[in-house]
Amino acid sequence: MRFFTLFIVLAFPLLDLYTTVRLARWTGVPVWAWLGLAMIAGFLLLRNERIEFRSRTIAAMHGEQSLLRGLFDSGRKILAAFLLLLPGVMSDLLALVLLALPLNIGREAYEPSAAPDASQGRRTFRGEYRRLN
């Protein structure tokens, strides 16, 4: 069983590359265009997700967003970016399907964003303060 799994893991990139070559020959688009554009998209997605992950983490620390929701969405995008970095059209299609699935839709997507009211947790802090110059 372990050799069968190893065979699948090693055979997928080769089969993916073979499919890309056949598709490039069929469409007339060069192979380097299929591989290069997907690789650039993967690097851009990784870079963008690195920046977004920081803002999601800060939002989770402030209580504005669920931590699990942000981690799940970031993991999904990073997996899609790594699939885009793999050479081949099949892995690119898997990455696009992974990005297109609405896996992270919750309550917030259906509620219209209205102005905050008193029920959303506005707090007033009372105390003394002094300004230091």
LOBA-613746 format. One record per residue: residue in three letters; y, x negated, z of N, C-alpha, C, O, CB in turn. Coordinates in pm, whole numbers, padded with zeros to 5 digits, always signed. Glycine has a CB too. Example, Ala and Ser with C-alpha at 12.3 -4.5 7.8 and 13.67 -1.06 7.14 Angstrom:
! LOBA-613746
ALA-00569-01319+00780-00450-01230+00780-00330-01320+00780-00332-01424+00846-00447-01131+00905
SER-00225-01285+00708-00106-01367+00714+00003-01290+00787+00114-01341+00804-00060-01408+00572
END
This chain:
! LOBA-613746
MET-00119-00083+00000+00000+00000+00000+00125-00087+00000+00225-00052-00064+00000+00094+00121
ARG+00122-00197+00070+00240-00280+00077+00267-00346-00058+00383-00367-00093+00225-00386+00185
PHE+00163-00379-00135+00184-00438-00267+00236-00334-00366+00313-00367-00457+00053-00499-00320
PHE+00196-00210-00348+00246-00104-00434+00396-00084-00412+00470-00066-00508+00169+00026-00407
THR+00439-00085-00287+00581-00073-00255+00659-00192-00310+00768-00176-00364+00602-00062-00104
LEU+00603-00311-00297+00667-00431-00350+00677-00422-00503+00778-00464-00561+00588-00556-00309
PHE+00575-00369-00567+00577-00353-00712+00688-00257-00754+00758-00281-00853+00440-00301-00761
ILE+00705-00148-00680+00810-00051-00712+00947-00115-00695+01035-00098-00779+00797+00075-00623
VAL+00966-00187-00587+01095-00250-00560+01129-00354-00666+01245-00366-00705+01096-00314-00420
LEU+01031-00428-00711+01056-00531-00812+01061-00474-00954+01129-00530-01040+00949-00637-00804
ALA+00992-00366-00978+00987-00311-01113+01108-00224-01145+01143-00210-01262+00860-00230-01130
PHE+01173-00167-01046+01286-00079-01073+01401-00150-01144+01450-00097-01244+01336-00019-00944
PRO+01447-00267-01098+01555-00332-01173+01516-00371-01315+01599-00364-01406+01601-00455-01098
LEU+01391-00412-01335+01348-00447-01470+01342-00324-01561+01385-00330-01676+01212-00515-01466
LEU+01291-00215-01510+01287-00091-01587+01429-00039-01612+01458+00015-01719+01203+00015-01513
ASP+01515-00054-01515+01653-00012-01529+01726-00095-01635+01801-00040-01716+01725-00024-01394
LEU+01704-00223-01635+01765-00310-01736+01710-00279-01875+01785-00279-01973+01740-00458-01700
TYR+01581-00254-01885+01520-00218-02012+01581-00087-02065+01610-00076-02184+01366-00203-01997
THR+01600+00010-01978+01660+00137-02017+01803+00117-02063+01849+00182-02157+01655+00237-01901
THR+01875+00028-01997+02013+00000-02036+02019-00063-02175+02105-00027-02255+02079-00093-01935
VAL+01929-00156-02203+01927-00219-02335+01894-00117-02442+01956-00117-02548+01825-00333-02338
ARG+01798-00030-02416+01762+00073-02513+01878+00171-02536+01904+00210-02650+01638+00149-02466
LEU+01946+00210-02429+02059+00301-02440+02175+00235-02514+02243+00300-02594+02105+00347-02302
ALA+02197+00106-02488+02303+00034-02558+02273+00024-02707+02363+00037-02790+02323-00105-02498
ARG+02150+00000-02741+02111-00007-02881+02125+00130-02947+02165+00139-03063+01967-00059-02894
TRP+02091+00237-02875+02097+00371-02929+02242+00417-02949+02273+00482-03049+02023+00469-02838
THR+02333+00385-02853+02471+00430-02861+02561+00335-02939+02666+00376-02988+02527+00448-02723
GLY+02521+00210-02953+02605+00114-03022+02707+00045-02931+02786-00036-02978+02676+00180-03134
VAL+02706+00077-02804+02794+00013-02708+02725-00115-02659+02606-00112-02629+02829+00109-02587
PRO+02798-00227-02651+02733-00351-02607+02678-00341-02464+02730-00267-02381+02831-00467-02615
VAL+02573-00416-02439+02509-00414-02306+02606-00463-02199+02609-00409-02089+02382-00501-02305
TRP+02685-00565-02232+02778-00619-02132+02880-00514-02090+02929-00519-01977+02849-00743-02187
ALA+02914-00420-02178+03009-00314-02141+02946-00219-02038+03011-00180-01941+03054-00235-02266
TRP+02819-00183-02061+02750-00096-01964+02740-00164-01829+02767-00102-01725+02609-00060-02015
LEU+02703-00291-01829+02683-00362-01702+02815-00399-01637+02831-00388-01515+02600-00488-01726
GLY+02911-00444-01718+03038-00491-01663+03123-00381-01604+03180-00397-01496+03115-00561-01769
LEU+03133-00270-01674+03216-00160-01624+03158-00100-01495+03233-00063-01404+03230-00051-01731
ALA+03028-00090-01489+02967-00038-01365+02986-00136-01250+03006-00094-01136+02816-00011-01385
MET+02979-00266-01279+02999-00365-01174+03143-00363-01122+03167-00374-01002+02962-00505-01225
ILE+03238-00348-01212+03378-00338-01170+03399-00212-01087+03469-00216-00986+03472-00337-01293
ALA+03339-00102-01128+03350+00023-01051+03288+00007-00912+03341+00060-00814+03283+00139-01126
GLY+03176-00065-00903+03113-00088-00773+03200-00171-00681+03212-00140-00563+02980-00155-00792
PHE+03261-00278-00735+03349-00361-00653+03473-00284-00608+03517-00297-00494+03391-00487-00730
LEU+03529-00202-00698+03646-00123-00660+03611-00019-00554+03690+00007-00464+03705-00055-00782
LEU+03493+00041-00566+03450+00139-00466+03428+00073-00330+03463+00129-00227+03322+00209-00512
LEU+03370-00046-00330+03352-00119-00203+03486-00154-00141+03505-00138-00020+03271-00246-00226
ARG+03579-00202-00222+03711-00239-00170+03783-00118-00114+03841-00124-00006+03795-00305-00281
ASN+03780-00008-00187+03847+00114-00143+03783+00168-00015+03854+00216+00074+03842+00219-00252
GLU+03652+00160-00005+03584+00213+00113+03612+00127+00236+03617+00178+00348+03433+00222+00088
ARG+03630-00002+00215+03665-00090+00328+03798-00047+00388+03814-00045+00510+03671-00239+00283
ILE+03893-00013+00303+04024+00029+00351+04015+00168+00415+04075+00191+00520+04126+00030+00235
GLU+03942+00259+00353+03929+00394+00407+03851+00397+00538+03877+00481+00624+03863+00485+00306
PHE+03754+00306+00553+03674+00306+00675+03761+00274+00796+03742+00330+00904+03560+00204+00663
ARG+03856+00184+00777+03947+00152+00888+04028+00274+00930+04041+00303+01049+04042+00038+00849
SER+04081+00346+00833+04161+00464+00868+04074+00575+00928+04120+00646+01018+04234+00517+00744
ARG+03951+00590+00881+03861+00691+00940+03824+00654+01084+03815+00742+01170+03734+00705+00856
THR+03804+00527+01109+03771+00484+01245+03887+00508+01339+03868+00552+01453+03732+00336+01245
ILE+04007+00479+01293+04125+00504+01377+04143+00653+01400+04179+00694+01511+04252+00444+01313
ALA+04119+00734+01298+04129+00880+01315+04023+00930+01413+04050+01022+01490+04113+00951+01179
ALA+03905+00872+01410+03800+00912+01505+03836+00870+01646+03806+00941+01742+03664+00852+01465
MET+03900+00755+01659+03940+00710+01793+04049+00800+01852+04055+00818+01974+03990+00565+01788
HIS+04134+00856+01767+04239+00946+01813+04189+01089+01829+04262+01175+01878+04355+00943+01718
GLY+04066+01116+01789+04009+01249+01802+04043+01342+01688+04021+01463+01699+04053+01309+01928
GLU+04096+01290+01580+04135+01374+01467+04017+01406+01375+04021+01505+01302+04244+01307+01388
GLN+03914+01324+01378+03800+01341+01289+03673+01301+01363+03677+01216+01453+03817+01257+01159
SER+03563+01361+01325+03435+01329+01386+03391+01190+01344+03403+01153+01227+03329+01434+01347
LEU+03340+01113+01438+03295+00978+01408+03172+00980+01319+03162+00899+01227+03265+00903+01537
LEU+03080+01071+01345+02957+01078+01265+02986+01118+01121+02924+01067+01028+02859+01177+01327
ARG+03080+01208+01103+03118+01250+00968+03175+01132+00889+03140+01115+00772+03222+01365+00974
GLY+03260+01053+00949+03318+00937+00881+03214+00831+00850+03217+00772+00742+03428+00878+00964
LEU+03123+00806+00943+03019+00707+00920+02923+00751+00810+02882+00669+00727+02941+00682+01049
PHE+02889+00877+00808+02798+00928+00705+02862+00920+00567+02796+00880+00471+02758+01072+00737
ASP+02988+00957+00558+03057+00952+00430+03075+00808+00382+03059+00780+00263+03193+01022+00440
SER+03108+00718+00473+03123+00577+00436+02990+00517+00393+02985+00440+00297+03181+00497+00552
GLY+02884+00550+00463+02752+00499+00425+02709+00547+00288+02648+00472+00211+02649+00539+00527
ARG+02740+00672+00258+02706+00727+00127+02782+00656+00016+02725+00626-00089+02736+00877+00124
LYS+02909+00629+00039+02989+00561-00064+02950+00415-00079+02952+00362-00190+03138+00571-00030
ILE+02915+00349+00030+02873+00209+00020+02739+00198-00051+02719+00107-00131+02864+00145+00160
LEU+02646+00290-00024+02519+00290-00097+02542+00315-00246+02477+00252-00330+02425+00398-00040
ALA+02634+00404-00279+02666+00428-00420+02729+00304-00483+02702+00275-00600+02761+00549-00434
ALA+02811+00232-00409+02871+00110-00463+02766+00004-00489+02771-00065-00592+02978+00056-00366
PHE+02670-00011-00400+02563-00108-00423+02475-00066-00541+02426-00152-00615+02477-00124-00296
LEU+02454+00063-00558+02379+00108-00675+02456+00082-00804+02396+00053-00908+02347+00258-00663
LEU+02589+00091-00799+02668+00058-00917+02664-00092-00947+02675-00132-01063+02813+00103-00898
LEU+02649-00173-00844+02642-00318-00865+02509-00361-00925+02502-00466-00990+02664-00390-00735
LEU+02403-00283-00905+02275-00317-00967+02286-00302-01118+02349-00209-01166+02162-00227-00911
PRO+02224-00393-01193+02236-00383-01338+02148-00270-01393+02026-00272-01376+02198-00516-01405
GLY+02210-00174-01457+02131-00070-01521+02196+00066-01517+02281+00095-01432+01998-00062-01459
VAL+02155+00150-01609+02211+00283-01623+02149+00381-01524+02217+00469-01473+02193+00334-01764
MET+02021+00366-01496+01955+00459-01404+02013+00447-01263+02035+00548-01197+01802+00433-01400
SER+02038+00326-01217+02098+00310-01085+02242+00361-01084+02289+00411-00982+02094+00163-01042
ASP+02312+00349-01197+02447+00404-01206+02444+00557-01199+02529+00617-01134+02514+00359-01336
LEU+02347+00618-01264+02335+00764-01256+02300+00809-01115+02351+00911-01068+02229+00813-01354
LEU+02214+00734-01046+02183+00766-00906+02309+00756-00820+02330+00838-00731+02073+00673-00852
ALA+02391+00654-00846+02515+00637-00771+02611+00752-00797+02676+00801-00704+02581+00504-00806
LEU+02621+00795-00920+02711+00906-00952+02662+01037-00890+02743+01118-00845+02724+00922-01103
VAL+02532+01058-00889+02477+01177-00823+02506+01171-00673+02541+01272-00612+02324+01189-00848
LEU+02491+01054-00615+02517+01038-00471+02664+01062-00439+02695+01119-00334+02476+00897-00425
LEU+02752+01021-00527+02894+01045-00504+02933+01190-00530+03026+01241-00468+02977+00955-00593
ALA+02863+01257-00620+02899+01393-00657+02844+01499-00562+02897+01610-00557+02852+01422-00796
LEU+02741+01467-00486+02683+01566-00396+02781+01601-00285+02838+01511-00223+02551+01516-00336
PRO+02800+01728-00258+02892+01767-00150+02821+01763-00015+02798+01867+00046+02948+01908-00176
LEU+02786+01645+00030+02709+01632+00154+02794+01642+00279+02742+01672+00386+02637+01501+00154
ASN+02922+01619+00267+03006+01609+00385+03108+01721+00394+03222+01699+00435+03076+01476+00388
ILE+03068+01841+00354+03159+01954+00361+03136+02024+00494+03024+02057+00531+03137+02052+00241
GLY+03243+02046+00563+03234+02112+00692+03337+02221+00704+03386+02274+00604+03251+02011+00804
ARG+03368+02254+00827+03467+02357+00854+03603+02325+00794+03672+02413+00745+03480+02378+01003
GLU+03641+02198+00799+03775+02158+00759+03800+02183+00612+03915+02202+00572+03797+02013+00791
ALA+03697+02184+00531+03717+02204+00387+03750+02349+00355+03811+02376+00252+03592+02160+00310
TYR+03711+02444+00441+03731+02584+00413+03854+02641+00482+03905+02744+00439+03611+02661+00454
GLU+03903+02577+00587+04019+02628+00658+04146+02575+00595+04160+02455+00571+04013+02589+00806
PRO+04239+02664+00567+04366+02615+00514+04443+02542+00622+04440+02580+00739+04451+02730+00457
SER+04511+02438+00583+04587+02362+00683+04718+02434+00708+04804+02443+00620+04611+02214+00635
ALA+04733+02484+00827+04853+02557+00865+04933+02472+00963+04889+02365+01005+04817+02696+00929
ALA+05048+02520+00996+05130+02449+01093+05062+02455+01229+05001+02556+01263+05274+02510+01100
PRO+05071+02349+01307+05005+02349+01438+05071+02450+01532+05193+02463+01537+05010+02210+01501
ASP+04988+02521+01605+05039+02617+01702+04997+02573+01841+04939+02465+01859+04989+02761+01670
ALA+05026+02657+01937+04998+02621+02077+04849+02614+02105+04808+02545+02199+05062+02721+02170
SER+04766+02683+02027+04622+02683+02055+04553+02556+02007+04437+02534+02041+04558+02803+01990
GLN+04621+02472+01929+04558+02352+01879+04574+02232+01972+04544+02120+01933+04615+02319+01744
GLY+04620+02254+02093+04616+02147+02191+04744+02066+02204+04737+01947+02233+04506+02057+02159
ARG+04860+02127+02183+04983+02053+02209+04998+02035+02358+04981+02129+02436+05107+02127+02149
ARG+05029+01915+02397+05044+01887+02540+05185+01835+02566+05245+01768+02482+04938+01785+02589
THR+05235+01866+02680+05364+01815+02723+05339+01721+02840+05276+01758+02939+05462+01930+02763
PHE+05390+01601+02828+05378+01504+02936+05510+01502+03012+05617+01482+02954+05340+01362+02881
ARG+05500+01521+03140+05620+01521+03223+05617+01397+03310+05512+01355+03359+05630+01649+03309
GLY+05730+01342+03328+05740+01222+03411+05878+01161+03401+05967+01213+03333+05633+01120+03370
GLU+05894+01053+03469+06021+00982+03466+06010+00860+03377+05904+00799+03368+06063+00942+03607
TYR+06117+00826+03314+06117+00707+03230+06254+00641+03242+06352+00703+03283+06084+00741+03081
ARG+06257+00515+03206+06385+00445+03200+06380+00348+03083+06275+00293+03050+06416+00370+03335
ARG+06492+00330+03023+06502+00243+02907+06542+00103+02953+06636+00086+03030+06604+00298+02804
LEU+06468+00004+02904+06498-00136+02936+06570-00198+02817+06523-00188+02703+06369-00216+02971
ASN+06681-00261+02842+06755-00327+02733+06731-00475+02733+06786-00546+02648+06903-00299+02744
END
